[in-house]
Amino acid sequence: MYQKTTLDNGLRVITATMPHTRSVSICIFIGVGSRYETEPQAGISHFIEHLRFKGTPKRTTAREISEAIEGAGGILNAGTDKELTLYWCKVAQPHFHLALDVLADMLLHSKFDPADIGSERQVIIEEINMGKDSPSQLVDMLIDELLWPDHPLGRDVAGSKESVAAITRDMMLDYLAHQYLPSNIVVSIASALQHQEMLTAVGQAFGDWADQQPHPGYSAYKEQKFPRMHIERKDTEQAHLCLALTGLPLLHPKRFTLDLLNVILGEGMSSRLFVEIRDRLGLAYSIHSYVEHFLDTGSVTIYAGVEPKNLPVAIKAILEQLYQLKETVPEPELTKAKELSKGRLLLRMEDSRSVAGWMGGQEILTGRILSVDQVMSIIDAITAEELRQLAQELLVASQLRLAVVGPVADDEPLEELLKL
C-alpha cells in the first residue's frame, strides 16, 4: 500500500508505511538519463550526477556530504541509467530529516565548481577506461550498440572520453534547467512514519523549487537494419559473449510473460542455461540471461564467459536452449519459475530501499504503480501456451545479435552459427 501527493510545483511524493522497519529509505527519481542526450551531450546526465556529491555552500566538500550520512550510520548513493537518474539515502529512522536535508541540499544547491568539474572529468574518464578494460562490461556495451545502432540507447551511459572531455559547465547548467524540474521528479519514501509526516518534510525541503518549463522528450527508437556481430579481439583468458534479441517495451501487455520466460531460461542456478551450459557441459563458470524494458523498446540478452576454443560449441548450446523455449514448458518447471519470481519479489519488499525503489521507479517511468499483489496475480495467470507463443514470436534468427570480447581467430565463422 502506498499514498501519493503532488505538490503545487508538480513534484510527486509517494510514501509507504512499513510499521516494523527501523530504517527510512528516500529515493529521488529524475526522469532523465542518457537516452535524452544529444551526441555532443553524451555522458552529461552521468557527469551531473557525479558533481552533486562534490559540495554545496552548506556542505562545501564531498567529504562533508558523505560524513553527514555515514556519521549517522547511513548509506548515500546515486546512479544514472538510460531513462532515469536516481539519488537515494537509507538511514535509521531518527535521522530521516538529516537524510532529506542532505539530498535536498545536493539537488538544489550543488556548486558545480569549475575545479570540481575538472577533477571529476578525469575520474569519469578513468571510469570509462575501467569499463573498457573489463571484458564483461565491454561486451555489454558492444551488444547495446548492436541492439540500438546509431541511437542514444546504444551508447554507454557514461559517454565517451571525447564527449566527456568536451562537456562544459554552461552545458550542464542548461541541461539542468530543462531536465531537473519538479514536475519531472518523484520523491519516494518507505519507513514506519506516516504519510503526512513524510509529506510535510518533503514539502519543506522542496516546496519552493519552482517548475519553469516542460522538459524535452526522448529520441524515439525505430527498428532499422543492424550489424549482426561485433568481435573485439583482446588477449584475455576467456571469450566473453553476449547473444541478444529484440524484447518488449515497459508497458507491453506481455512484458511479464517475457520476464517469466527469462526466469526459465537463465535466472538462477536451476535455470536451463545454468543446468545445461555450466552443470552438464562444463563450458562456463558464469552464465545468465536478463531482459531490459525501455519506454519504447526492449531486449533479451544472454551472457557467458568461456574458454576461447569452446566459443563455437558454447554458442550452439545456448542457441539450442533458445530453440527449446519454443516448445511447451512442462507444468512443474512453470510452477517453479512462478514461485521463484514471486518469492524473490516478496523478499525484496522486506527492505525499505527496495520498496521505495519499487514505487518511485514505476511512477517516474510509467505514471502508475502496480502493487506487489497485482504483479503476483499477473504472474500466476501466465500459461505455458502464452510462454510458447511469445517464444515463437520473439526468438527468431533474424533478430539475433552476437558480441564477443576475447582472443577470437580472424577466420572463426561465428556468424554462420546464428540460427534458430
N, C-alpha and C positions, 0 to 999 in steps of 0.2 A: 504494500500500500504506500502511496506517496501523495503529496499535496503540491500544487503548482500555483504560483502567483506571479503575475507580470507587473513589474514596477512601472511607474509613469514614463520612464525613459526607454522602455522596451526590453529591459533586461529581465530574463526569466529566472525565477528562483524555484527550485524543486527540492523538496525535503522528504526524507523517510525517517520515521521514528523507530529506532531499534532499542526497545526497553532494556535489554540485557547487556548491551555493549558499553564498555568504558571509554571507547575511543570516539573521536569525531573525525570524519574524513570530508574534506572540501575539495571538490573537483570543479575547476573553472574551464569550460569548453569554449573555444573561439571557433566560429565556423569558417576557418580559412586554413589552407595547407598548400602544399607545393603545386597542386593542380591549378591553383588560382594565379600562379605566377606566369609572367611573360618570359621569353627566353633570356632577356637581359637581367630579369629579376630572379633567375633560378637560384634557389637556396635562401632567399630573403626571409621567408617565414621562419625557417630554422635559425637563421642568424639572429633575428629579433628575439626569438625565444631564449637563446643563449644570453643576450645582453640584458634581459630582465633580471638576471641574477647578479649583475655587476655593481649595482649600487643605486641609491636614491638620496635625496637630500637628508632624509631621516636616518637611513642606514647607509653610510657613504661607501662601504666596500662590500665585496662579495662575502667576505668573512663575517661581517656584521649580520648580513641576511641569513647566512647558514647557521651562525651561532644562536640567533634568536630562536630558531626552531629546534636545533639539536640540543641547545641548552635546556629545552623543556622536554627532551626525550622524543621529539617528533621526527617526522620524515618530510622533506620538501623536495619536489622534483617536477619535471616537465617533460613534454615530448611533442614533436611535430610529426604529423603524418601527411598523407596526400590530400586529405579532405578536412582535417581539423587540427587544432593545436590545443594541448591540454596542460594546465598548471594545476598541481594538486599538493595537498598537505594533509598529513594524518598525525593527530596529536591525542593525548589523553584529554578527556572532556574538560577539565578545569582550564585548559589552555586554548579553548575554542576561539575566544576573542583575540588572543595573540595571533593565532594562525590566520584568522581572517584579516587582521590588520597587516600582517606581513604580505599576504597575497595581494591585497588592495594596493598597498604601497608599491609593490613591484609593477603592477599593471597600470597604475595611474601616474606614478612619479619616477619611473626609471630615467636616469640621466642621459643615457646614450652619449657618454663622454667620448670624444674623439680618441683619446688614449686607450680607453677600454675597447673601442671598436677595432683599433689597430692590433691590439694583443689578441683579442678573441678571434679576429680574422685568421690569424696564424693557427690558433687552436683548432678551428673548424677545418682548415686545410690539412692539419695533421689527422683529424678525424676522417676526412676523405681518403687520405693516404692509407690509414689503418684499414679502412674498408676494402681498398684495392689490394692490400697485402693479405687479406683473409680470403682464401678461395671460396669458402661457403657464403660469405657476404657478397663477393664479386659475382658469383654465378646467379645469385638472387637478383642483382641489378641487371645482369645481362638478359635474364628471362623477362623482366619487366619491359625492356627495350623491344623484345620480340612480341610481347603481348600488346603493347600500345606504342607502335612505332611513330616517331615524329609527333609525339604528344606529351604534354606535361606529366601524365601518369607514367610514362615510360622513363622519366628521369629520376635520378637519385634525389631523395628529399633534401639532402644537404647541398645540392647543386654540384657544380664542377669547380675545380680550382680556379679556372679562368673567370667564371661568373662571380664567385665569392670575392675574388681579388678586385672586381670592378664595382661591387656594391658600395654606395656612398651613404653617409648619414642622411643626406637630404632624401635619397631614395627610400630609406627606411621610414622616415617621418611621414612622407607622402603615402606610403603603403599603409602605415598605421592609421592615418586619417581616414582612409577609405575602407579599412577592414576591421579594425579594433573598435567596434561600435557597440553600445549596449544592446541594440536590437539583434546583434549577431553573436550574443554571448549568453551562455547558460551557466548559472551557479547551482551546482548540485551538492547537497549535504546529507550525510547519513550519520545519525547519532541517537542517543537516548533523549535528546532535547525535543521539545515540542515545536511544531511548525512556526508558531507566531514568534517565539524567541529567536529562532534562526532567521526568520524573515526580517524581523526588526534590525538585527545585527547587520544583515546584508544591505538593507536599505540605508542604514547609517554609513556604511562603508562605500557604497556605490551609487546611492540615490542621486547625488549631484553630478554624476557623469552624463554630460549632455549627448544626445543622439543627434548627429549632424546631417547625415545623408544616407540614402540606400547604398549598401555595399555592392561592388561589381560581382557578377556571376562568374561561373567557371567555364572553361572551354570544354564544350561537349565532345565526347568521343564518338566518331563514326567509323564503322567497320571499313577496313581498307586492306589492300594487299600487304603481306608481311613476309619477311625472310623467315624460313623455317628453322634455321640453325645458326648458332653463333659459337664458334670454338675459340677460346682464349688459351693459347698454348703457354703453359708455365711449368717450371721444373718443380713439381710438387710430388709428395709421396702417393697421394690419391688423385683420382679423377673425380671431380665434383660435378654432378649433373643435376639439372632441373628439366623435367618434362612438364609441359603445361598446355592447357586448352582454355578456350573461352568459357567463362562461367556465367553467373547471373547477377543482375543488379540488386541493390539492397532491398528494394520494395517489390521484387518479383514474387508472385504468389507461390512459386516453387522453391523459394530461397531455402526454406528449412528442409525440404526434401533433399536438396543438394548437400546441405550440411550433414544430414544423416548418411547420405551416400559416402561422403568423405570419411566419416567415422568408421564405416565398414572397410573402406579402402586403406586408410593409413594413419588413423589416430589411435595411439595406444599400442601396448605390447601384444595384444590379441588381434590386431588388425591384420587384414590379408597380406599387406605388403611386408609387415614385420615378420609374420609367421613364415611366409614363403621366401623372401629375399634374405633375411637375416638368419632365422632359425633353421630353415630346411636347406637352403642353398649356401649359406655362409658367405654371401657376397658383400655384405655391408655391415658396418657397426651402426651407422646412423642412417635411418631411412624413415621418412614420414611424408604425409601429404597434408595440404591445407587449402582452404578456399578463401578468397577475398571478395567482398561485395562492396562495390562503389555505387555512387548515385545513379550511374547510367551504364555500368558495365561490371564485369567480374572475371574471376579466373579460378581454375583448379590447377594446383601445382604439386608435383612430386619431387622431393629432394633425396639424393643419396650420394654417399662418398664411397668409391670402390677402387680396388686395385686397377691401375690403368689397363692391364692386359685383359681384365674381366669386363671392361666397359661395354662391348657389344652384347655379351651374354646377359649382363645386368639390364640393359635397355630392353632386350627381348623379353626377359622375365617380367619386367614392370609392365610392358605393354600387354603381356598375356593376362596380367591381373586386371588391367583396364578392360580388356575384351570380355573377361569373365563376369564383370559387373553388369554386362548387358543381359545376362541370364537372370532367372528368378532368384532372389535372395532367400535362402531357407528360413523358415519361421524362427528357429532358435537363434540364428545369427541376427535377425531383425530385432528380436526382443532384447538381445544383449546390447546391440547398438543403441536402442532407445533408452535402456536403463543407464548405460554409460553417459549418454548425453544429458539425461535428466539429473542423474546423480551428481555429475561434476558441476552442473549449473547450481543445484541446491547447495553444494559445498562452498561454492564461491560466494553465495549470498549470506554466509555467516560472517563475512568480512565487510566492515563498513566501507572500506575503499572500493570493493567490488560493487557494492550496492549503489554508491554514489556514481561510479563509472557507468553502471548499467542504465541508470535513469538519464544522466546527462548526455551520454553518448547517443542514445536513441533520439532524445529531444533535439539536439543540435543538428543531427543529420536528417531526421525524418519528420520532426514536429509532432511525433506521437510516441507513446511509451507502452510497449506490451509488458504486461506483468509476467512474473515467473510462471504463474499458474496458466496463463494464456499460452505461453510458449510450450509448456509441458503438454497441454491439450493438443496443440498443433502437432507436436512430435508423436504423441500417442495415436493420432488419426492417420499417420502416413502408412500406406500399404506397400507391400512388396511389389505389386504391379506398378504403382506410381514410381518407385525407385527404378524399376526396369525400363519404363517408358522414358524417364529423364535420362538414364544412362544411354539409351539408344539415340536420344536426341543430341546430347552434348559430346559423347565420346566417339568422335568421328575423326578419321585420319586427316582430313583436310584442315582440321584445326590444330593439329599437333605442332608444338614448337620444342626445340631442344637447345639448351645452352650447356656448355661444358667448359670447365677450367681445369687444366692439367696437361700432362705430357702426352698429348694425343698425336699420333703419327699423321703426317700430311695426307697420306693416301687411305686413311681409315674411312670406309664407306658408310658412315653413320646415318646419313640422310636416307639411304635406302631402307633402313630399319623402321622408319616412321610410318608404320602401317597398323591398322586396327581391323 
